[in-house]
């Protein structure tokens, strides 16, 4: 029953599976020459919060519906529509930690000057927060972190190319 309550949303978490991660083959160079990460934003809140609450309310009116359903509320208010969740932030933080752990030295010089790295995000707040989480972990231990460059929607031909196609 708890699982049902946790999953009453239109978006679910992205789970990492250790068994599916790629290990560096024996005898291969472990030092990263370059790191490129293109990642979708982490888990976000639904963009249909009001509709989900209205549905829960209607369902609770049916005879025999479980008592918890009448008390259920979406765990965020309407101002957080489509925003990154705490879990989504953690997902990107952990992604950077796994990358750093698997490839020590993947971010050379980061302790001294993380600004030499380019971290880019689309104009959506959830992608910027995901990039901030990644940057926080990738440059952990440094006195600063790489600045996240947020690109305007009408000028983003790299990350949101589908928005700019003629």
N, C-alpha and C positions, 0 to 999 in steps of 0.2 A: 504494500500500500504506500509506503514512503517513496518508493521509486516512482510510482504513478504521479504523486504530488510534485516530485522534483522535475518530472518530464512534461508538465503541463505548460508547454511553450512551443513556439515554432522553430526555435534554434536549440541545438544540443551541443555539448562540448566536443572538442576534437581530441580524441585520445591518442596518445603516443604509444606505440608498441615496440618495446625493446627488441623483440625477436625480428622485427622487420627493419631495424636500423642497419645501415651498411657499415661493416667493419673494414678497416684498412687491411688489405691482403698482406700476408707475411712477406717480408723482403721489399715491400714498397716504401717509398718515401713518405714519412708521416708529417713533414712540415708543409703547411699550406702555403702555396705560392700566391694564391688570391682566394678571397672568400666572397661569393655572391650568394645572397639569400633572397629569394622571392617567396614571400609567405602571405597567405591570406590572413586577415585580422583574426584575433582570438574569438572565443565564444562571446556572443553579444546578446543583449536583451532583445526581446521580440519588438517588432515594429507594429504589433497589433495588441497592445496591452489592454486597451478598453474593450476590444472585441472578445479577448480571452476572459476577462472578468465578467462580461455580459453573458457569455456562454456558460461559465461556471454557475452564475446566478440562475439561469434558466434550468440547467441540469439539476440544481439542488432542489428545485420545486417539484420534481418528479417523485412520486411515491416510491419509497424504498431506496432513494439515493443515499449514499453514505453521509454520515453527519459531518465529516471533515470537509465535504464539498461546499457546504453552506458557509463555512468559515474561511475557505480558500481565497487568497488574494494574491495577485501577481507580486513577486518579491521586489518590484521597483515601481516607481510612479511614472506617469505618462511623460515626464520631462526626461526620462532615461531611455526613451524609445530608441532602439538600434544602437545604444551605447555599449561599449565594451564592459563586460562583467569583471568582477575580481578574479574569477577563474580564468577568463580570457587574458587578463594581464599576466597571471601566473604562467599560463601556457607559453607565452612568448619569452618570459623571463627564463623559464626552464629550458626552452629551445636554445637560447644563447648559452646557457650553462652546459648543456649537453654538447653543443658544438665546441665550446672552449675546452671541455674535458676530453673530448675525442681527439681534438687537434690542438695540443698545447702549442702556444706560439701563433695561433691563428690570427691574433691581433697584435703583431709586434709594435712596440712603441706606444701601445695604448695607455700604459701606466703613466707615461710622460706627457703624451699629447693626443688624447682621443679625437681631437678636432680634425686630425688628418684623415679620419674615416667619414665616408658619406653614408648617412642613413636617411632614406627618403620614404615619405608616406603620401598617400592621396589626401585630399582635403577632408575626408570623412574623419570625424573625431575618433572613431574606433580604430582606424588604421594608424593614426598618429599616436594614440595611447599604446597600441601594440608595439610600434617602433620604439617608443620610449622605454617600454618594459625590456625589449631586446637589448637596447643600448645600455640600460642600467646593469644588466647581468654581464654583457660582453665586456664592459669596461669597469666592472666591479673592482674595487681596490684603488682605482684612480681617483684623484681629487676632483675630476670633472668627467663628463661623458660626452660622447659625440652628439652634436646638435642634430635634431630631427628636422629635416627640410620638408615642409608641407607644401605640396605643389597644388596650385589652383586647378580646379576641375577643367576649365576650358584650355589650359596650357599643359595638361599632362598627357603627352603622347606616348609615354613609356608605361606607366602603371594603369592608366585608364584609357588606353588606346581605343577601346570600343565606344567611348563617349565622344571621340573626336573624329571618327571615320565619316567621310562625306556620304 
